[in-house]
Amino acid sequence: MKLYFRPFACSLAARIAIEEGELDADYVRVEPGRPLPDGRDFTAVSPMGYVPAIETRGGFVLSEGPAVLSYIAELAPEGVLAPPAFSDAHYRMLAWLNFVSTELHKGVFTPLLGRSAGPEERAAATARVGKPFDHLSSHLATRDYLEGGFTVADAYLLVILNWCEHAGIALADWPVLKAYRARLRARPSIARAMAEEYPLLQAA
Ligand SMILES: N[C@@H](CCC(=O)N[C@@H](CS)C(=O)NCC(=O)O)C(=O)O
């Protein structure tokens, strides 16, 4: 399986899942405005040009983070990256993936990290972080992970929390989330995945 990624983008969650699940993957970096190493334009893999995307040896291609993370979770042994299939916890994990994707990634961080939003849109995006961060804080105040043990939803949330400083969001205002981020960063799979991508980010 190939994982198409950009350093420290949302695709980092898929790399974390691959590390945590001890799965095999080749990592293909996507560089804006440049063809892939095999000469194709990245839109041949991911029509919107978004990472993450995966491509299997059998030719199965998939984009959209929550779907990619769910697929990777199913490649790992049951219980390693997701609660057992068809359990209530499994569906709650899917709900968290959607929550992180919509309420945080696209709703708050995409406008703050991109270049196209003007001051009004940025202020509105910043104002939208309070409700989901408050909800996460009260949920995580009594838990180590979003749903039982570590799942791909935690990997996705960690990646979003990594962006706070760059987006001008004061994570210190949510100490539960700050502690959760520190705890996750200390997890070996996450530390390894971040260490792989950090030098690429620095050199970019
Ligand atoms: N709907 C997509 C969005 C993914 C996305 O926003 N990816 C960003 C990186 S975090 C990206 O590839 N941006 C490149 C661009 O905007 O051209 C998903 O959920 O996977």
The ligand as a MOL file (V3000), in Angstrom:
LIG
                    3D

  0  0  0     0  0            999 V3000
M  V30 BEGIN CTAB
M  V30 COUNTS 20 19 0 0 0
M  V30 BEGIN ATOM
M  V30 1 N -11.9050 16.1910 2.4770 0
M  V30 2 C -10.5230 15.8170 2.6100 0
M  V30 3 C -9.7050 17.0330 2.9920 0
M  V30 4 C -8.2620 16.6910 3.1810 0
M  V30 5 C -7.4000 17.9360 3.2440 0
M  V30 6 O -7.8640 19.0420 3.5110 0
M  V30 7 N -6.1180 17.7380 3.0090 0
M  V30 8 C -5.1890 18.8560 2.9960 0
M  V30 9 C -4.0170 18.6060 3.9460 0
M  V30 10 S -4.5330 18.5260 5.6370 0
M  V30 11 C -4.6190 19.0050 1.5990 0
M  V30 12 O -4.2550 18.0320 0.9690 0
M  V30 13 N -4.5630 20.2440 1.1250 0
M  V30 14 C -3.9880 20.5260 -0.1490 0
M  V30 15 C -4.7510 21.5640 -0.8660 0
M  V30 16 O -5.6290 22.2100 -0.2760 0
M  V30 17 O -4.4440 21.7320 -2.0570 0
M  V30 18 C -10.3440 14.7330 3.6520 0
M  V30 19 O -11.1400 14.6690 4.5870 0
M  V30 20 O -9.4070 13.9300 3.5310 0
M  V30 END ATOM
M  V30 BEGIN BOND
M  V30 1 1 1 2
M  V30 2 1 2 3
M  V30 3 1 2 18
M  V30 4 1 3 4
M  V30 5 1 4 5
M  V30 6 2 5 6
M  V30 7 1 5 7
M  V30 8 1 7 8
M  V30 9 1 8 9
M  V30 10 1 8 11
M  V30 11 1 9 10
M  V30 12 2 11 12
M  V30 13 1 11 13
M  V30 14 1 13 14
M  V30 15 1 14 15
M  V30 16 2 15 16
M  V30 17 1 15 17
M  V30 18 2 18 19
M  V30 19 1 18 20
M  V30 END BOND
M  V30 END CTAB
M  END
